[in-house]
């Protein structure tokens, strides 16, 4: 029997939390580059009563993304997407961060946008990091939003010699996620569908633990200690926001970015985290 289908990328804690909230009664296609990670999260969901199929998928490769979308279509009507895949500044070099977090996310939004059902909805997980670097020019923001996906990595200001380090690459990628969500919201809207972005702060996940133990560990620990919330967040708190955005209560919300960072960005600009 054909079901509504939810595409989820990134076999991590945030994707898991959102899938548990929004995947009831749907066929969940769970894509991740790691076969083991995808199988582990799929096993958790399956044992909790969800219908999940893990798929090996490489976010840096358009053909791999297309194959996952085709697999989802073969199972039914695609009505939901959660993009939770990515790598952190401590996990990969500049080129990989740009290829996965920037290019891959843009491709995923584009490919799912071609097939998303009327009334469908998507959520992209970016990061507060997109808000923690100097403003780009209007021309650069427009380029991140509207440049054809296959030309994105050719943009002059995205060349590795123009990027300071992996954190700067990550910030640019997350800024692109937000601008691209705005651009794709127009295209998705033509199909009667919506897409929004969530920019989490420090959320306790295996990826965050890599950062805590990495070269910027003290920086991140100081960040959540001096944010208004005074602590890191949880994947369930990100899922709380995703649940609203993917529900009928948010019918008038699309193309928007929601900071879920315990006030860290506010503190960065106007509080004790000011550089």
Secondary structure, DSSP 8 states (H G I E B T S, - for coil): --EEEEEEE--SHHHHHHHHHH-TTSEEEEEES-HHHHHHHHHHHHHTT-EEEEEE--TT-HHHHHHHHHHHHHHEEEEEEEE-----TTTS-HHHHIIIIIIIHHHHHHHHHTT--TT-EEEEE--GGGGSS----HHHHHHHHHS-GGGGGG-GGGSGGG--SHHHHHHHHHHHHHHHHHHHHHHHHHTT-EEEEEEE-SB-SHHHHHHHTSTTHHHHHHHHHSSTT-S-B-HHHHHHHHHHHTSGGGTT--S-EEEESTTHHHHHHHSTT--
